[in-house]
Amino acid sequence: MLEAEGDPRLDPEARAERAADHTRLLYMAATRVGRRLVIFSEHWDKPRS
């Protein structure tokens, strides 16, 4: 995605449009994953023995 956005052959308007499209795709992917993914963290005050 970053390579496509940084293509020097693109004019600034096309580059901005491509960046917006990629942002939207990443947001949609993160939203879908967030529905299925549970993230948790365990903090240990003391090391396990």
mmCIF file of the N, C-alpha and C atoms, coordinates in Angstrom:
data_MODEL
# 
_entry.id   MODEL 
# 
loop_
_atom_site.group_PDB 
_atom_site.id 
_atom_site.type_symbol 
_atom_site.label_atom_id 
_atom_site.label_alt_id 
_atom_site.label_comp_id 
_atom_site.label_asym_id 
_atom_site.label_entity_id 
_atom_site.label_seq_id 
_atom_site.pdbx_PDB_ins_code 
_atom_site.Cartn_x 
_atom_site.Cartn_y 
_atom_site.Cartn_z 
_atom_site.occupancy 
_atom_site.B_iso_or_equiv 
_atom_site.pdbx_formal_charge 
_atom_site.auth_seq_id 
_atom_site.auth_comp_id 
_atom_site.auth_asym_id 
_atom_site.auth_atom_id 
_atom_site.pdbx_PDB_model_num 
ATOM 1   N N  . MET A 1 1  ? 0.823   -1.187  0.000   1.00 0.00 ? 1  MET A N  1 
ATOM 2   C CA . MET A 1 1  ? 0.000   0.000   0.000   1.00 0.00 ? 1  MET A CA 1 
ATOM 3   C C  . MET A 1 1  ? 0.868   1.253   0.000   1.00 0.00 ? 1  MET A C  1 
ATOM 4   N N  . LEU A 1 2  ? 1.891   1.260   0.853   1.00 0.00 ? 2  LEU A N  1 
ATOM 5   C CA . LEU A 1 2  ? 2.731   2.452   0.934   1.00 0.00 ? 2  LEU A CA 1 
ATOM 6   C C  . LEU A 1 2  ? 3.489   2.694   -0.358  1.00 0.00 ? 2  LEU A C  1 
ATOM 7   N N  . GLU A 1 3  ? 3.915   1.610   -1.006  1.00 0.00 ? 3  GLU A N  1 
ATOM 8   C CA . GLU A 1 3  ? 4.614   1.774   -2.282  1.00 0.00 ? 3  GLU A CA 1 
ATOM 9   C C  . GLU A 1 3  ? 3.692   2.390   -3.320  1.00 0.00 ? 3  GLU A C  1 
ATOM 10  N N  . ALA A 1 4  ? 2.439   1.946   -3.336  1.00 0.00 ? 4  ALA A N  1 
ATOM 11  C CA . ALA A 1 4  ? 1.485   2.472   -4.308  1.00 0.00 ? 4  ALA A CA 1 
ATOM 12  C C  . ALA A 1 4  ? 1.189   3.942   -4.042  1.00 0.00 ? 4  ALA A C  1 
ATOM 13  N N  . GLU A 1 5  ? 1.117   4.319   -2.767  1.00 0.00 ? 5  GLU A N  1 
ATOM 14  C CA . GLU A 1 5  ? 0.839   5.714   -2.430  1.00 0.00 ? 5  GLU A CA 1 
ATOM 15  C C  . GLU A 1 5  ? 2.017   6.617   -2.752  1.00 0.00 ? 5  GLU A C  1 
ATOM 16  N N  . GLY A 1 6  ? 3.216   6.082   -2.688  1.00 0.00 ? 6  GLY A N  1 
ATOM 17  C CA . GLY A 1 6  ? 4.411   6.884   -2.926  1.00 0.00 ? 6  GLY A CA 1 
ATOM 18  C C  . GLY A 1 6  ? 4.903   6.842   -4.361  1.00 0.00 ? 6  GLY A C  1 
ATOM 19  N N  . ASP A 1 7  ? 4.122   6.280   -5.259  1.00 0.00 ? 7  ASP A N  1 
ATOM 20  C CA . ASP A 1 7  ? 4.523   6.176   -6.659  1.00 0.00 ? 7  ASP A CA 1 
ATOM 21  C C  . ASP A 1 7  ? 4.722   7.575   -7.247  1.00 0.00 ? 7  ASP A C  1 
ATOM 22  N N  . PRO A 1 8  ? 5.915   7.887   -7.710  1.00 0.00 ? 8  PRO A N  1 
ATOM 23  C CA . PRO A 1 8  ? 6.168   9.238   -8.231  1.00 0.00 ? 8  PRO A CA 1 
ATOM 24  C C  . PRO A 1 8  ? 5.413   9.546   -9.524  1.00 0.00 ? 8  PRO A C  1 
ATOM 25  N N  . ARG A 1 9  ? 4.884   8.536   -10.170 1.00 0.00 ? 9  ARG A N  1 
ATOM 26  C CA . ARG A 1 9  ? 4.126   8.769   -11.419 1.00 0.00 ? 9  ARG A CA 1 
ATOM 27  C C  . ARG A 1 9  ? 2.723   9.279   -11.148 1.00 0.00 ? 9  ARG A C  1 
ATOM 28  N N  . LEU A 1 10 ? 2.272   9.195   -9.903  1.00 0.00 ? 10 LEU A N  1 
ATOM 29  C CA . LEU A 1 10 ? 0.923   9.668   -9.576  1.00 0.00 ? 10 LEU A CA 1 
ATOM 30  C C  . LEU A 1 10 ? 0.936   11.164  -9.313  1.00 0.00 ? 10 LEU A C  1 
ATOM 31  N N  . ASP A 1 11 ? -0.131  11.817  -9.758  1.00 0.00 ? 11 ASP A N  1 
ATOM 32  C CA . ASP A 1 11 ? -0.253  13.235  -9.427  1.00 0.00 ? 11 ASP A CA 1 
ATOM 33  C C  . ASP A 1 11 ? -0.742  13.351  -7.979  1.00 0.00 ? 11 ASP A C  1 
ATOM 34  N N  . PRO A 1 12 ? -0.592  14.496  -7.359  1.00 0.00 ? 12 PRO A N  1 
ATOM 35  C CA . PRO A 1 12 ? -0.956  14.646  -5.934  1.00 0.00 ? 12 PRO A CA 1 
ATOM 36  C C  . PRO A 1 12 ? -2.405  14.274  -5.627  1.00 0.00 ? 12 PRO A C  1 
ATOM 37  N N  . GLU A 1 13 ? -3.317  14.575  -6.529  1.00 0.00 ? 13 GLU A N  1 
ATOM 38  C CA . GLU A 1 13 ? -4.724  14.251  -6.288  1.00 0.00 ? 13 GLU A CA 1 
ATOM 39  C C  . GLU A 1 13 ? -4.941  12.739  -6.273  1.00 0.00 ? 13 GLU A C  1 
ATOM 40  N N  . ALA A 1 14 ? -4.344  12.033  -7.222  1.00 0.00 ? 14 ALA A N  1 
ATOM 41  C CA . ALA A 1 14 ? -4.469  10.568  -7.272  1.00 0.00 ? 14 ALA A CA 1 
ATOM 42  C C  . ALA A 1 14 ? -3.795  9.934   -6.065  1.00 0.00 ? 14 ALA A C  1 
ATOM 43  N N  . ARG A 1 15 ? -2.679  10.495  -5.637  1.00 0.00 ? 15 ARG A N  1 
ATOM 44  C CA . ARG A 1 15 ? -1.977  9.979   -4.464  1.00 0.00 ? 15 ARG A CA 1 
ATOM 45  C C  . ARG A 1 15 ? -2.838  10.140  -3.211  1.00 0.00 ? 15 ARG A C  1 
ATOM 46  N N  . ALA A 1 16 ? -3.488  11.284  -3.062  1.00 0.00 ? 16 ALA A N  1 
ATOM 47  C CA . ALA A 1 16 ? -4.360  11.530  -1.909  1.00 0.00 ? 16 ALA A CA 1 
ATOM 48  C C  . ALA A 1 16 ? -5.579  10.599  -1.940  1.00 0.00 ? 16 ALA A C  1 
ATOM 49  N N  . GLU A 1 17 ? -6.121  10.383  -3.127  1.00 0.00 ? 17 GLU A N  1 
ATOM 50  C CA . GLU A 1 17 ? -7.264  9.483   -3.262  1.00 0.00 ? 17 GLU A CA 1 
ATOM 51  C C  . GLU A 1 17 ? -6.875  8.049   -2.906  1.00 0.00 ? 17 GLU A C  1 
ATOM 52  N N  . ARG A 1 18 ? -5.717  7.621   -3.352  1.00 0.00 ? 18 ARG A N  1 
ATOM 53  C CA . ARG A 1 18 ? -5.245  6.274   -3.045  1.00 0.00 ? 18 ARG A CA 1 
ATOM 54  C C  . ARG A 1 18 ? -4.995  6.124   -1.545  1.00 0.00 ? 18 ARG A C  1 
ATOM 55  N N  . ALA A 1 19 ? -4.429  7.147   -0.909  1.00 0.00 ? 19 ALA A N  1 
ATOM 56  C CA . ALA A 1 19 ? -4.196  7.100   0.536   1.00 0.00 ? 19 ALA A CA 1 
ATOM 57  C C  . ALA A 1 19 ? -5.525  7.003   1.290   1.00 0.00 ? 19 ALA A C  1 
ATOM 58  N N  . ALA A 1 20 ? -6.534  7.739   0.844   1.00 0.00 ? 20 ALA A N  1 
ATOM 59  C CA . ALA A 1 20 ? -7.853  7.682   1.487   1.00 0.00 ? 20 ALA A CA 1 
ATOM 60  C C  . ALA A 1 20 ? -8.481  6.300   1.309   1.00 0.00 ? 20 ALA A C  1 
ATOM 61  N N  . ASP A 1 21 ? -8.339  5.723   0.125   1.00 0.00 ? 21 ASP A N  1 
ATOM 62  C CA . ASP A 1 21 ? -8.866  4.377   -0.114  1.00 0.00 ? 21 ASP A CA 1 
ATOM 63  C C  . ASP A 1 21 ? -8.189  3.356   0.797   1.00 0.00 ? 21 ASP A C  1 
ATOM 64  N N  . HIS A 1 22 ? -6.879  3.464   0.915   1.00 0.00 ? 22 HIS A N  1 
ATOM 65  C CA . HIS A 1 22 ? -6.145  2.519   1.760   1.00 0.00 ? 22 HIS A CA 1 
ATOM 66  C C  . HIS A 1 22 ? -6.513  2.699   3.229   1.00 0.00 ? 22 HIS A C  1 
ATOM 67  N N  . THR A 1 23 ? -6.710  3.930   3.653   1.00 0.00 ? 23 THR A N  1 
ATOM 68  C CA . THR A 1 23 ? -7.121  4.179   5.031   1.00 0.00 ? 23 THR A CA 1 
ATOM 69  C C  . THR A 1 23 ? -8.478  3.546   5.303   1.00 0.00 ? 23 THR A C  1 
ATOM 70  N N  . ARG A 1 24 ? -9.386  3.697   4.364   1.00 0.00 ? 24 ARG A N  1 
ATOM 71  C CA . ARG A 1 24 ? -10.722 3.114   4.511   1.00 0.00 ? 24 ARG A CA 1 
ATOM 72  C C  . ARG A 1 24 ? -10.644 1.587   4.570   1.00 0.00 ? 24 ARG A C  1 
ATOM 73  N N  . LEU A 1 25 ? -9.811  0.979   3.722   1.00 0.00 ? 25 LEU A N  1 
ATOM 74  C CA . LEU A 1 25 ? -9.663  -0.478  3.731   1.00 0.00 ? 25 LEU A CA 1 
ATOM 75  C C  . LEU A 1 25 ? -9.080  -0.968  5.056   1.00 0.00 ? 25 LEU A C  1 
ATOM 76  N N  . LEU A 1 26 ? -8.082  -0.265  5.572   1.00 0.00 ? 26 LEU A N  1 
ATOM 77  C CA . LEU A 1 26 ? -7.505  -0.653  6.856   1.00 0.00 ? 26 LEU A CA 1 
ATOM 78  C C  . LEU A 1 26 ? -8.516  -0.521  7.990   1.00 0.00 ? 26 LEU A C  1 
ATOM 79  N N  . TYR A 1 27 ? -9.304  0.531   7.966   1.00 0.00 ? 27 TYR A N  1 
ATOM 80  C CA . TYR A 1 27 ? -10.328 0.729   8.993   1.00 0.00 ? 27 TYR A CA 1 
ATOM 81  C C  . TYR A 1 27 ? -11.358 -0.395  8.946   1.00 0.00 ? 27 TYR A C  1 
ATOM 82  N N  . MET A 1 28 ? -11.807 -0.745  7.740   1.00 0.00 ? 28 MET A N  1 
ATOM 83  C CA . MET A 1 28 ? -12.793 -1.813  7.601   1.00 0.00 ? 28 MET A CA 1 
ATOM 84  C C  . MET A 1 28 ? -12.217 -3.146  8.088   1.00 0.00 ? 28 MET A C  1 
ATOM 85  N N  . ALA A 1 29 ? -10.963 -3.417  7.748   1.00 0.00 ? 29 ALA A N  1 
ATOM 86  C CA . ALA A 1 29 ? -10.328 -4.663  8.187   1.00 0.00 ? 29 ALA A CA 1 
ATOM 87  C C  . ALA A 1 29 ? -10.203 -4.703  9.708   1.00 0.00 ? 29 ALA A C  1 
ATOM 88  N N  . ALA A 1 30 ? -9.793  -3.599  10.307  1.00 0.00 ? 30 ALA A N  1 
ATOM 89  C CA . ALA A 1 30 ? -9.648  -3.554  11.759  1.00 0.00 ? 30 ALA A CA 1 
ATOM 90  C C  . ALA A 1 30 ? -11.003 -3.717  12.443  1.00 0.00 ? 30 ALA A C  1 
ATOM 91  N N  . THR A 1 31 ? -12.035 -3.156  11.869  1.00 0.00 ? 31 THR A N  1 
ATOM 92  C CA . THR A 1 31 ? -13.378 -3.279  12.433  1.00 0.00 ? 31 THR A CA 1 
ATOM 93  C C  . THR A 1 31 ? -13.841 -4.729  12.394  1.00 0.00 ? 31 THR A C  1 
ATOM 94  N N  . ARG A 1 32 ? -13.595 -5.403  11.272  1.00 0.00 ? 32 ARG A N  1 
ATOM 95  C CA . ARG A 1 32 ? -13.992 -6.809  11.164  1.00 0.00 ? 32 ARG A CA 1 
ATOM 96  C C  . ARG A 1 32 ? -13.227 -7.676  12.148  1.00 0.00 ? 32 ARG A C  1 
ATOM 97  N N  . VAL A 1 33 ? -11.939 -7.440  12.263  1.00 0.00 ? 33 VAL A N  1 
ATOM 98  C CA . VAL A 1 33 ? -11.119 -8.220  13.183  1.00 0.00 ? 33 VAL A CA 1 
ATOM 99  C C  . VAL A 1 33 ? -11.550 -7.950  14.619  1.00 0.00 ? 33 VAL A C  1 
ATOM 100 N N  . GLY A 1 34 ? -11.866 -6.712  14.927  1.00 0.00 ? 34 GLY A N  1 
ATOM 101 C CA . GLY A 1 34 ? -12.268 -6.348  16.274  1.00 0.00 ? 34 GLY A CA 1 
ATOM 102 C C  . GLY A 1 34 ? -13.517 -7.061  16.742  1.00 0.00 ? 34 GLY A C  1 
ATOM 103 N N  . ARG A 1 35 ? -14.333 -7.477  15.818  1.00 0.00 ? 35 ARG A N  1 
ATOM 104 C CA . ARG A 1 35 ? -15.548 -8.201  16.184  1.00 0.00 ? 35 ARG A CA 1 
ATOM 105 C C  . ARG A 1 35 ? -15.228 -9.621  16.639  1.00 0.00 ? 35 ARG A C  1 
ATOM 106 N N  . ARG A 1 36 ? -14.116 -10.153 16.165  1.00 0.00 ? 36 ARG A N  1 
ATOM 107 C CA . ARG A 1 36 ? -13.770 -11.541 16.456  1.00 0.00 ? 36 ARG A CA 1 
ATOM 108 C C  . ARG A 1 36 ? -12.597 -11.689 17.409  1.00 0.00 ? 36 ARG A C  1 
ATOM 109 N N  . LEU A 1 37 ? -11.815 -10.673 17.546  1.00 0.00 ? 37 LEU A N  1 
ATOM 110 C CA . LEU A 1 37 ? -10.584 -10.756 18.307  1.00 0.00 ? 37 LEU A CA 1 
ATOM 111 C C  . LEU A 1 37 ? -10.770 -10.218 19.716  1.00 0.00 ? 37 LEU A C  1 
ATOM 112 N N  . VAL A 1 38 ? -10.311 -10.966 20.663  1.00 0.00 ? 38 VAL A N  1 
ATOM 113 C CA . VAL A 1 38 ? -10.337 -10.514 22.047  1.00 0.00 ? 38 VAL A CA 1 
ATOM 114 C C  . VAL A 1 38 ? -8.891  -10.326 22.471  1.00 0.00 ? 38 VAL A C  1 
ATOM 115 N N  . ILE A 1 39 ? -8.577  -9.134  22.888  1.00 0.00 ? 39 ILE A N  1 
ATOM 116 C CA . ILE A 1 39 ? -7.222  -8.824  23.322  1.00 0.00 ? 39 ILE A CA 1 
ATOM 117 C C  . ILE A 1 39 ? -7.251  -8.682  24.837  1.00 0.00 ? 39 ILE A C  1 
ATOM 118 N N  . PHE A 1 40 ? -6.353  -9.380  25.492  1.00 0.00 ? 40 PHE A N  1 
ATOM 119 C CA . PHE A 1 40 ? -6.284  -9.247  26.935  1.00 0.00 ? 40 PHE A CA 1 
ATOM 120 C C  . PHE A 1 40 ? -4.828  -9.208  27.346  1.00 0.00 ? 40 PHE A C  1 
ATOM 121 N N  . SER A 1 41 ? -4.623  -8.710  28.506  1.00 0.00 ? 41 SER A N  1 
ATOM 122 C CA . SER A 1 41 ? -3.269  -8.599  29.036  1.00 0.00 ? 41 SER A CA 1 
ATOM 123 C C  . SER A 1 41 ? -3.290  -9.039  30.480  1.00 0.00 ? 41 SER A C  1 
ATOM 124 N N  . GLU A 1 42 ? -2.286  -9.769  30.861  1.00 0.00 ? 42 GLU A N  1 
ATOM 125 C CA . GLU A 1 42 ? -2.146  -10.162 32.258  1.00 0.00 ? 42 GLU A CA 1 
ATOM 126 C C  . GLU A 1 42 ? -0.931  -9.469  32.825  1.00 0.00 ? 42 GLU A C  1 
ATOM 127 N N  . HIS A 1 43 ? -1.136  -8.844  33.931  1.00 0.00 ? 43 HIS A N  1 
ATOM 128 C CA . HIS A 1 43 ? -0.030  -8.156  34.588  1.00 0.00 ? 43 HIS A CA 1 
ATOM 129 C C  . HIS A 1 43 ? 0.279   -8.915  35.866  1.00 0.00 ? 43 HIS A C  1 
ATOM 130 N N  . TRP A 1 44 ? 1.502   -9.312  35.991  1.00 0.00 ? 44 TRP A N  1 
ATOM 131 C CA . TRP A 1 44 ? 1.928   -10.054 37.187  1.00 0.00 ? 44 TRP A CA 1 
ATOM 132 C C  . TRP A 1 44 ? 2.695   -9.103  38.086  1.00 0.00 ? 44 TRP A C  1 
ATOM 133 N N  . ASP A 1 45 ? 2.203   -8.953  39.324  1.00 0.00 ? 45 ASP A N  1 
ATOM 134 C CA . ASP A 1 45 ? 2.917   -8.118  40.279  1.00 0.00 ? 45 ASP A CA 1 
ATOM 135 C C  . ASP A 1 45 ? 4.204   -8.786  40.745  1.00 0.00 ? 45 ASP A C  1 
ATOM 136 N N  . LYS A 1 46 ? 4.135   -10.081 40.852  1.00 0.00 ? 46 LYS A N  1 
ATOM 137 C CA . LYS A 1 46 ? 5.297   -10.845 41.296  1.00 0.00 ? 46 LYS A CA 1 
ATOM 138 C C  . LYS A 1 46 ? 5.623   -11.897 40.246  1.00 0.00 ? 46 LYS A C  1 
ATOM 139 N N  . PRO A 1 47 ? 6.887   -12.208 40.069  1.00 0.00 ? 47 PRO A N  1 
ATOM 140 C CA . PRO A 1 47 ? 7.219   -13.277 39.117  1.00 0.00 ? 47 PRO A CA 1 
ATOM 141 C C  . PRO A 1 47 ? 6.630   -14.602 39.579  1.00 0.00 ? 47 PRO A C  1 
ATOM 142 N N  . ARG A 1 48 ? 6.234   -15.393 38.605  1.00 0.00 ? 48 ARG A N  1 
ATOM 143 C CA . ARG A 1 48 ? 5.717   -16.713 38.936  1.00 0.00 ? 48 ARG A CA 1 
ATOM 144 C C  . ARG A 1 48 ? 6.838   -17.581 39.462  1.00 0.00 ? 48 ARG A C  1 
ATOM 145 N N  . SER A 1 49 ? 6.490   -18.447 40.420  1.00 0.00 ? 49 SER A N  1 
ATOM 146 C CA . SER A 1 49 ? 7.520   -19.344 40.954  1.00 0.00 ? 49 SER A CA 1 
ATOM 147 C C  . SER A 1 49 ? 7.228   -20.772 40.582  1.00 0.00 ? 49 SER A C  1 
# 
